Amino acid sequence: MRHTARILLIGAFGAMLAAWAHADENVQLIEQKIKAGLIYNFLKYTQWPLGSRQITGPIVVCMLGGDAFDGNLQPIAGRTVNERAIELHEVASAAEAAPCALLVVNSARQSDWPQLKTALANQSIMTVSDFDGFATQGGMIEFTHEDNRVGVTINADAVATAHLVVQDRLLKLASAVRSGGSGP
């Protein structure tokens, strides 16, 4: 009888752990979908300077270090924003980012950020990542996670340095707007 009770207890505990793991996967999936949707809003509510490469043709969203959204960004490819088609490109370096309007820096490339920031200086490329401290280290938009919610931190100085104009609608999406750290 005791042996059977132990087996049932171990089985119940295993089932509970599996349910928690599945719930965590669902939360991650939802979080990645929210971030991908926010990328679309970043494109919609940002103006690039006249004369920049990013102002004509398709809007190019680049991913450095692989797809940080587990495929959830793919549905915006081909959609339009401000009457321009969206294209997704994977890039391996800042040198390949010249046509990009927005560059998502995968958190796996966090250690490369100081060199990337220098290479992107004086270019009108919006930078986005979700690694902790991205905005304070000169990135433009950082995804945060507080109280089981996806948040956004915007480094206004970095955005201004890149000669981008962010509409108030985008600023209202931000849970915190910070100035600080020099931007690319």
N, C-alpha and C positions, 0 to 999 in steps of 0.2 A: 504494500500500500504506500509506504514512504517513497519507494523508488518511483512509483507511478506519479505521485504528487510532485516529486522533483522534476521528472520529465515534463509534466504539464507546466510547471512553473518556468522551467528553462524555455520551453516552447512559447509560452506566453510572452516572456521577456524578449525572445528573439523576434516574435511578431511585432511587438511594440517598437523595437529598434528599427525594424524594416519599415514600419509605418512612419516613424520620425524621419528616416533617411529619404523616403519617398516624398514626404511633406517638404523637406528641405530642398529636394530637386525641383518641386513645383514652385517654391518661393523663388529659387534662382531663375527658373524659366520666366516667371512673371517679371522679375526684376530686369532681366535682359530685354524683354519686350518693352517695358516702360522706358528704358534707356534708349532703345532704338527709336521709339516714338518721339522722345525728346530731341534726338538728333534731327529729325524732320523739322521740329519747331525751331531749332537753332538756325537751320537753313532759311526757314520762312521769315524769321524776324531779325535777320542780319542783313546789312547792306555792305557790299564790298566797294572799294573806291573805284571811281571811273578810271579807265585806263589800265586797270589790273587785268591779268589773264583770267581771273575768276569771274569777271563781269559778263563775258560773252560765251556763247555755246552752252553745253551742258554743265550742270553743277557737279563737280567731281568730289566725291567723298572717298577719302583714302584711309586705309587701315594699315598701320605700321605694327608689325609683330604678330600678324594674324588677326583673325576675326574675334574681337573681344566680346561679341554679342551672341556667340553660339548659333550663327545663322539667322538671328532675328532681325538683322539689318537688311537682309536680302530683299524683303518685300518692298522696300522703298526704291529699289533699282527700277528705273523706267517710269516711276511716278514723276509728276511735275510739281515744281514749287516756283511760284512767281513766274509762271509760263516757261520754265526751263526744265528739261529732263534731268533726272538724277542718275549719275553713273557711280558705280562702286569699283574701286581699284585697290589691290593690295600692293603696297610698296615695301621695299627692303631697306630704304635709307632716306634721309632727308633730301638727298640729291634728286630722288625720283618724285618728290612731293611738289615740284614747281606747278603742275596744273591743278593741284588740289585746292578746293575752296575750304574744306574742312578735313583735318587730319586727326584720326582717332589713334592715340598712342596706347597700345596694349600694355597693361600693367607689367607684363613679362619684360618689357623694355624700359622699366623704370630706371635702371642703372645707366641707360644711354641718354636719359633726358637732358642732362647738362650740355652734352655735345649737340644733341638735336636742337635744343633751344637756341644755341649759338648759330647753328647752320640755318635756322629758320628766321633769324633776325632780319628785319626790314622787309619781310614778305607778308602779304595780306592773306595769311592762312590761319583760320580758326583752329586752335588746338584743344582737344578734348581727351580726358582720361579719367580713370576711376581710382588711380593709386593715391594713397593718403599723402596729402601735402602738395599735390600737383599744382593747384592754384597759387599756393604761397611760394612755390619754386618757379613761378613765371609762366605756368600754363594758363590758358584762358578760362576753360570751363572744367570743373572737377565734379564728377558724380560722387555724392556722399551717401552714406547709409546711416540713418538715425531713427530710432524707435520703429524699426521695421518699415521704414519709408525710404524711397529714393529721393535724395535731395540734390540740389545743384549749388555750387559755389562759383561765382564769377569773379575773375580778377579784372576789374575795370581798367587798371593801368595797362595790363597786357593787351587787352582788346583795343584800347586807344592807340597804343604804340604800333599796332598792326594796321591802323587806319580803318578799322571796322566800326560800323555804327550799329549798335544793338538797340532795337526798339524797346520801349518800356514794357511791352507785353512779355518779352523774354526776361527782362529784369524781374518782373513779377513772378515768373516761374522759379526764380532763385530763392532758396531758403535763406541764403546769406550772400551779400554782395561785398566783396572785399577788394580793397585797393592794396597793392603791396607786391613786392617782387617785380623785377623788370621782365617784361614779356618779350617774346620773339619778335 
